[in-house]
Amino acid sequence: MYFSRIRIKPDFFESPALSTMVVNQLKSVYGAHKLLWDLFPDQKQRSYLFRGEMDTDQGRLRSLPLYYVVSPKPPIENTLFDAQVKQYCPLVSQGSFFHFKLRANPVVAKKKEGKKNSVHHDVVMNCKHDIYQKLSKILGIEPTNSSSMKKIIIKKGTKTIGNAIQQLDTNFICEEGRSPLFSYINLQTDKCLHEWLDRKGKKEGGFQLSGELQTTGYQSHRISEKGKNAGFCSVDFEGKIMVTDPKKFKDTLFLGIGRAKSFGCGLMMIKP
């Protein structure tokens, strides 16, 4: 396997119009997906993982895209990208600890009446919907969609909402001056994301979480090229893990975790 650090070539900026067009294309997850695939022309199906970040170390006034790629073959040279490539053979053993960074697409599968296969729901949105439903039941609101329930709940006022949340969770304490609804939602969505990654690690990832887990950068991505409603959400995880199954863990490092791997999710980056 190979680990690559990929940037736009400096001389590409000699043509301002062309460089602006490419940078704008790379801002889209689908655009990045297409341009990076050009580095692996012999692949009919994607076999690499990547993670995109904004690079501020190129001595320019604006940040530029930077990509980390794990692949079974090294990327080819082309006119757009510079690639720093090295062989990737991480040494892992049972009980090893690593710090990690992961951008993932956390989803939960649910059965839906009238459909043969389960439907995948974004973990954060699913958690919020469950909270709105439970609060609606306590407050005597007719359960509908999340957006409508949220608006009606907010109109009930801070004190009423706080009392309703106490009925859901007697251990919840809201900091003074903060919204009890949004404080509770943030607390619960962090918990749901923690549980999602914990399940993934124990079931198929070959690792378990160790210590505090940070969840940041929740973002919605539209993919208009794939259809009107096509898209996904991503979350950045960062923390510490312990290896429980070296073979499964290597599969996680090489093959990724979760969905939307074609669009920059699933690559777990580690360091001792």
Sine and cosine of phi, psi and omega as CSV:
sin_phi,cos_phi,sin_psi,cos_psi,sin_omega,cos_omega
0.00,0.00,0.36,-0.93,-0.04,-1.00
-0.76,-0.65,0.59,-0.81,0.07,-1.00
-0.90,-0.44,0.82,-0.57,-0.07,-1.00
-0.83,-0.55,0.58,-0.81,0.13,-0.99
-0.91,-0.40,0.89,-0.45,-0.21,-0.98
-0.86,-0.51,0.79,-0.61,0.03,-1.00
-0.78,-0.63,0.30,-0.96,0.14,-0.99
-0.95,0.31,0.66,-0.75,0.01,-1.00
-0.90,0.44,0.69,-0.72,-0.03,-1.00
-0.84,0.55,-0.63,0.77,-0.06,-1.00
-0.95,0.32,-0.17,0.99,0.04,-1.00
-0.91,0.41,-0.36,0.93,-0.05,-1.00
-0.99,0.11,0.05,1.00,0.10,-1.00
-0.93,0.38,-0.36,0.93,0.08,-1.00
-0.94,-0.34,1.00,-0.08,-0.07,-1.00
-0.83,0.56,-0.67,0.74,-0.05,-1.00
-0.91,0.42,-0.70,0.71,-0.02,-1.00
-0.92,0.38,-0.67,0.74,-0.02,-1.00
-0.91,0.42,-0.63,0.77,0.03,-1.00
-0.89,0.45,-0.66,0.75,0.01,-1.00
-0.88,0.47,-0.70,0.72,-0.04,-1.00
-0.94,0.35,-0.69,0.72,0.02,-1.00
-0.87,0.49,-0.65,0.76,0.04,-1.00
-0.90,0.43,-0.61,0.80,0.04,-1.00
-0.91,0.41,-0.61,0.79,-0.02,-1.00
-0.95,0.31,-0.29,0.96,0.06,-1.00
-0.94,0.34,-0.36,0.93,0.06,-1.00
-1.00,0.01,0.69,-0.72,0.01,-1.00
-0.89,0.45,-0.54,0.84,0.02,-1.00
-0.96,0.29,-0.61,0.79,0.05,-1.00
-0.89,0.45,-0.69,0.72,0.05,-1.00
-0.89,0.45,-0.67,0.75,0.03,-1.00
-0.83,0.56,-0.72,0.70,-0.04,-1.00
-0.94,0.34,-0.70,0.71,-0.05,-1.00
-0.93,0.36,-0.61,0.80,0.03,-1.00
-0.94,0.35,-0.53,0.85,0.02,-1.00
-0.90,0.44,-0.44,0.90,0.05,-1.00
-0.89,0.46,-0.32,0.95,0.03,-1.00
-0.98,0.18,-0.15,0.99,-0.01,-1.00
-0.74,-0.67,0.92,0.39,-0.18,-0.98
-0.93,0.37,-0.33,0.94,-0.05,-1.00
-1.00,0.04,0.07,1.00,-0.06,-1.00
-0.99,-0.15,0.87,-0.49,0.09,-1.00
-0.99,0.16,-0.47,0.88,0.09,-1.00
-0.83,-0.56,0.60,-0.80,-0.03,-1.00
-0.89,0.46,0.77,-0.64,0.06,-1.00
-0.81,-0.59,0.20,0.98,-0.01,-1.00
-0.88,-0.47,0.34,-0.94,0.10,-0.99
-0.91,-0.42,0.48,-0.88,0.08,-1.00
-0.53,-0.85,0.37,-0.93,0.09,-1.00
-0.69,-0.72,0.77,-0.64,0.00,-1.00
-0.98,-0.21,0.66,-0.75,0.10,-1.00
-0.66,-0.75,0.15,-0.99,0.09,-1.00
-0.98,-0.19,0.81,-0.58,-0.09,-1.00
-0.99,-0.11,0.82,-0.57,0.02,-1.00
-0.95,-0.31,0.22,0.98,-0.12,-0.99
-0.97,-0.25,0.30,0.95,-0.05,-1.00
-0.98,-0.18,0.19,0.98,0.08,-1.00
0.95,0.32,0.41,0.91,0.00,-1.00
-0.91,-0.42,0.26,-0.97,-0.05,-1.00
-0.95,0.31,-0.49,0.87,-0.02,-1.00
-0.92,-0.38,0.46,-0.89,0.06,-1.00
-0.96,0.27,0.54,-0.84,-0.02,-1.00
-0.81,-0.59,0.41,-0.91,-0.02,-1.00
-0.90,0.43,0.63,-0.78,0.07,-1.00
-0.73,-0.69,0.69,-0.72,-0.06,-1.00
-0.80,-0.60,0.69,-0.73,0.16,-0.99
-0.96,-0.27,0.77,-0.64,-0.11,-0.99
-0.75,-0.66,0.72,-0.69,0.15,-0.99
-0.91,-0.42,0.80,-0.60,-0.11,-0.99
-0.51,-0.86,0.45,-0.89,0.04,-1.00
-0.96,0.29,-0.36,0.93,0.07,-1.00
-0.81,-0.59,0.48,-0.88,0.03,-1.00
-0.94,0.33,0.50,-0.87,0.06,-1.00
-0.93,0.37,0.51,-0.86,0.05,-1.00
-0.98,0.19,0.26,-0.97,0.12,-0.99
-0.98,0.19,0.62,-0.79,0.13,-0.99
-0.56,-0.83,0.01,-1.00,-0.13,-0.99
-0.98,0.22,-0.28,0.96,-0.11,-0.99
-1.00,-0.10,-0.70,0.71,-0.18,-0.98
-0.94,-0.34,0.55,-0.83,0.28,-0.96
-0.98,-0.19,0.73,-0.68,-0.02,-1.00
-0.82,-0.57,0.83,-0.56,0.17,-0.99
-1.00,-0.09,0.91,-0.42,-0.17,-0.99
-0.88,-0.48,0.67,-0.75,0.13,-0.99
-0.60,-0.80,0.40,-0.92,0.07,-1.00
-0.93,0.38,0.58,-0.82,-0.10,-1.00
-0.87,-0.50,0.98,-0.18,0.01,-1.00
-0.73,-0.68,0.95,0.31,-0.05,-1.00
-0.89,0.46,0.68,-0.73,0.03,-1.00
-1.00,0.00,0.92,-0.39,-0.01,-1.00
-0.77,-0.63,0.54,-0.84,0.06,-1.00
-0.56,-0.83,0.33,-0.94,-0.01,-1.00
-0.87,0.49,0.77,-0.64,-0.01,-1.00
1.00,-0.06,-0.09,1.00,0.04,-1.00
-0.93,0.37,0.57,-0.82,0.06,-1.00
-0.93,-0.36,0.64,-0.77,0.04,-1.00
-0.65,-0.76,0.57,-0.82,0.26,-0.97
-0.99,0.12,0.58,-0.81,-0.07,-1.00
-0.64,-0.77,0.39,-0.92,0.18,-0.98
-0.77,-0.64,0.67,-0.74,-0.04,-1.00
-0.53,-0.85,0.78,-0.62,0.20,-0.98
-0.97,-0.25,0.85,-0.52,-0.12,-0.99
-0.72,-0.70,0.28,-0.96,0.08,-1.00
-0.93,-0.36,1.00,0.05,-0.06,-1.00
-0.97,0.23,0.85,-0.53,0.04,-1.00
-0.73,-0.69,0.36,-0.93,0.08,-1.00
-0.82,-0.57,0.69,-0.73,-0.02,-1.00
-1.00,-0.03,0.74,-0.67,0.01,-1.00
-0.73,-0.69,0.63,-0.77,0.08,-1.00
-0.94,0.33,0.66,-0.75,0.04,-1.00
-0.81,-0.58,0.73,-0.68,-0.05,-1.00
-0.85,0.52,0.75,-0.66,0.02,-1.00
1.00,0.01,-0.07,1.00,0.01,-1.00
-0.89,-0.46,0.68,-0.73,-0.04,-1.00
-0.94,0.34,-0.71,0.71,-0.05,-1.00
-0.99,-0.14,0.42,-0.91,0.04,-1.00
-0.92,0.40,0.47,-0.88,0.04,-1.00
-0.97,-0.23,0.71,-0.70,-0.02,-1.00
-1.00,0.01,0.77,-0.64,0.01,-1.00
-0.88,-0.48,0.63,-0.78,0.10,-0.99
-0.86,0.50,0.75,-0.66,-0.08,-1.00
-0.86,0.51,-0.68,0.73,-0.03,-1.00
-0.91,0.40,-0.74,0.67,-0.01,-1.00
-0.91,0.41,-0.59,0.81,0.04,-1.00
-0.91,0.42,-0.64,0.76,0.03,-1.00
-0.90,0.44,-0.70,0.72,0.02,-1.00
-0.88,0.47,-0.68,0.73,-0.01,-1.00
-0.88,0.48,-0.67,0.74,0.03,-1.00
-0.88,0.47,-0.65,0.76,0.02,-1.00
-0.90,0.43,-0.72,0.70,0.00,-1.00
-0.88,0.47,-0.62,0.78,0.02,-1.00
-0.91,0.42,-0.70,0.71,-0.02,-1.00
-0.92,0.40,-0.66,0.75,0.03,-1.00
-0.92,0.38,-0.61,0.80,0.02,-1.00
-0.88,0.48,-0.64,0.77,0.02,-1.00
-0.90,0.44,-0.69,0.73,0.01,-1.00
-0.91,0.42,-0.64,0.77,-0.09,-1.00
-1.00,0.02,0.01,1.00,0.03,-1.00
0.96,0.29,0.53,0.85,0.00,-1.00
-0.98,-0.18,0.66,-0.76,0.04,-1.00
-0.93,0.37,0.87,-0.49,-0.01,-1.00
-0.91,0.42,0.78,-0.62,0.06,-1.00
-0.72,-0.70,-0.70,-0.71,0.07,-1.00
-1.00,0.09,0.27,-0.96,-0.10,-0.99
-0.86,0.52,-0.68,0.73,-0.06,-1.00
-0.88,0.47,-0.70,0.71,-0.01,-1.00
-0.93,0.37,-0.69,0.72,0.01,-1.00
-0.88,0.47,-0.67,0.74,0.00,-1.00
-0.85,0.52,-0.72,0.69,-0.02,-1.00
-0.88,0.47,-0.69,0.73,-0.02,-1.00
-0.93,0.37,-0.65,0.76,0.01,-1.00
-0.89,0.46,-0.71,0.70,-0.01,-1.00
-0.86,0.52,-0.59,0.81,-0.01,-1.00
-0.92,0.39,-0.28,0.96,-0.01,-1.00
-0.95,0.31,-0.32,0.95,0.03,-1.00
1.00,-0.08,0.41,-0.91,-0.10,-0.99
-0.86,0.51,-0.72,0.70,-0.07,-1.00
-0.90,0.43,-0.72,0.70,0.00,-1.00
-0.89,0.45,-0.68,0.74,0.01,-1.00
-0.90,0.43,-0.68,0.73,0.02,-1.00
-0.87,0.50,-0.66,0.75,0.02,-1.00
-0.91,0.41,-0.63,0.78,0.02,-1.00
-0.91,0.42,-0.65,0.76,0.01,-1.00
-0.91,0.42,-0.59,0.81,0.05,-1.00
-0.88,0.48,-0.52,0.85,0.06,-1.00
-0.94,0.33,-0.51,0.86,0.05,-1.00
-0.97,0.24,-0.65,0.76,-0.13,-0.99
-0.56,-0.83,0.98,-0.17,-0.06,-1.00
-0.94,0.35,-0.26,0.97,-0.01,-1.00
-1.00,0.01,-0.12,0.99,-0.06,-1.00
-0.96,0.28,0.77,-0.64,0.07,-1.00
-0.81,-0.59,0.85,-0.53,-0.01,-1.00
-1.00,-0.06,0.73,-0.68,0.05,-1.00
-0.90,0.43,0.60,-0.80,-0.03,-1.00
-0.87,0.50,0.72,-0.69,0.03,-1.00
1.00,0.02,-0.06,1.00,0.00,-1.00
-0.96,-0.29,0.43,-0.90,0.03,-1.00
-0.94,0.34,0.84,-0.55,0.02,-1.00
-0.90,0.45,-0.58,0.81,-0.02,-1.00
-0.90,0.44,-0.80,0.61,-0.08,-1.00
-0.96,0.27,-0.48,0.88,0.10,-1.00
-0.91,0.42,-0.68,0.74,0.00,-1.00
-0.93,0.37,-0.66,0.75,0.02,-1.00
-0.88,0.48,-0.70,0.71,0.01,-1.00
-0.88,0.48,-0.67,0.75,0.01,-1.00
-0.89,0.46,-0.71,0.70,-0.06,-1.00
-0.96,0.28,-0.59,0.80,0.03,-1.00
-0.93,0.38,-0.61,0.79,0.10,-1.00
-0.87,0.49,-0.65,0.76,0.02,-1.00
-0.90,0.43,-0.69,0.72,0.00,-1.00
-0.90,0.44,-0.64,0.77,0.02,-1.00
-0.92,0.39,-0.65,0.76,0.05,-1.00
-0.87,0.49,-0.71,0.70,-0.01,-1.00
-0.91,0.42,-0.61,0.79,0.01,-1.00
-0.88,0.48,-0.76,0.65,-0.03,-1.00
-0.93,0.36,-0.57,0.82,0.04,-1.00
-0.88,0.47,-0.70,0.72,0.04,-1.00
-0.89,0.45,-0.71,0.71,-0.01,-1.00
-0.86,0.50,-0.70,0.72,-0.03,-1.00
-0.90,0.43,-0.71,0.71,-0.06,-1.00
-0.96,0.28,-0.59,0.81,-0.09,-1.00
-0.98,0.18,-0.71,0.70,-0.13,-0.99
-0.67,-0.74,-0.20,0.98,-0.13,-0.99
-1.00,0.04,-0.30,0.95,-0.01,-1.00
0.97,0.24,0.41,0.91,0.01,-1.00
-0.51,-0.86,0.26,-0.97,0.15,-0.99
-0.72,-0.69,0.50,-0.86,-0.02,-1.00
-0.94,0.35,0.56,-0.83,-0.01,-1.00
-0.67,-0.74,0.94,-0.33,0.01,-1.00
1.00,0.00,-0.29,-0.96,-0.11,-0.99
-0.95,0.32,0.63,-0.78,0.04,-1.00
-0.89,-0.45,0.79,-0.62,0.06,-1.00
-0.99,-0.17,0.72,-0.69,0.07,-1.00
-0.83,-0.56,0.87,-0.49,-0.05,-1.00
-0.63,-0.78,0.09,-1.00,0.18,-0.98
0.92,0.40,0.52,0.85,0.05,-1.00
-0.87,0.49,0.80,-0.60,-0.11,-0.99
-0.55,-0.84,0.62,-0.79,0.06,-1.00
-0.99,-0.17,0.72,-0.69,-0.02,-1.00
-0.86,-0.50,0.83,-0.56,0.09,-1.00
-1.00,-0.05,0.63,-0.77,0.07,-1.00
-0.82,-0.57,0.98,0.18,-0.08,-1.00
-0.89,0.46,-0.45,0.89,0.00,-1.00
-0.91,0.41,-0.37,0.93,-0.04,-1.00
-0.99,-0.14,-0.05,1.00,0.00,-1.00
0.67,-0.75,0.30,-0.95,-0.10,-1.00
-0.84,0.54,-0.68,0.73,-0.08,-1.00
-0.96,-0.26,0.22,0.97,-0.05,-1.00
-0.96,0.27,0.66,-0.75,0.04,-1.00
0.23,-0.97,-0.04,-1.00,0.00,-1.00
-0.33,-0.94,0.17,-0.99,0.06,-1.00
-0.88,-0.48,0.50,-0.87,0.01,-1.00
-0.77,-0.64,0.43,-0.90,0.03,-1.00
-0.69,-0.72,0.62,-0.79,0.09,-1.00
-0.99,-0.11,0.82,-0.57,0.07,-1.00
-0.95,-0.30,0.59,-0.81,0.09,-1.00
-0.50,-0.86,0.70,-0.72,-0.02,-1.00
0.09,-1.00,-0.53,-0.85,-0.05,-1.00
-0.76,-0.66,0.62,-0.78,0.00,-1.00
-0.74,-0.68,0.34,-0.94,0.12,-0.99
-0.87,-0.50,0.72,-0.69,0.00,-1.00
-0.96,0.26,0.79,-0.61,0.04,-1.00
-0.94,-0.33,-0.43,0.90,0.01,-1.00
-0.59,-0.80,0.98,-0.19,-0.09,-1.00
-0.83,0.56,-0.63,0.78,-0.02,-1.00
-0.92,0.40,-0.74,0.67,0.02,-1.00
-0.89,0.45,-0.60,0.80,-0.03,-1.00
-0.92,0.39,-0.64,0.77,0.06,-1.00
-0.90,0.44,-0.62,0.78,0.08,-1.00
-0.87,0.49,-0.63,0.78,0.04,-1.00
-0.89,0.45,-0.69,0.73,-0.01,-1.00
-0.92,0.40,-0.59,0.81,-0.08,-1.00
-1.00,0.00,-0.54,0.84,-0.11,-0.99
-0.95,-0.31,-0.25,0.97,0.06,-1.00
1.00,-0.03,0.07,-1.00,-0.04,-1.00
-0.69,-0.72,0.72,-0.69,0.03,-1.00
0.99,0.10,-0.27,-0.96,-0.06,-1.00
-0.97,-0.24,-0.06,-1.00,0.03,-1.00
0.85,0.52,0.57,0.82,-0.01,-1.00
-0.93,0.37,-0.46,0.89,0.03,-1.00
-0.93,0.37,-0.27,0.96,-0.12,-0.99
-0.87,-0.50,0.52,0.85,0.16,-0.99
1.00,-0.07,0.22,0.98,0.03,-1.00
-0.94,-0.33,0.37,-0.93,0.17,-0.99
0.98,-0.19,-0.27,0.96,-0.05,-1.00
-0.99,0.13,0.90,-0.44,0.06,-1.00
-1.00,-0.08,0.87,-0.50,0.03,-1.00
-0.98,-0.22,0.74,-0.67,-0.11,-0.99
-0.80,-0.60,0.40,-0.92,0.19,-0.98
-0.49,-0.87,0.52,-0.85,-0.04,-1.00
-0.88,0.48,0.00,0.00,0.00,0.00
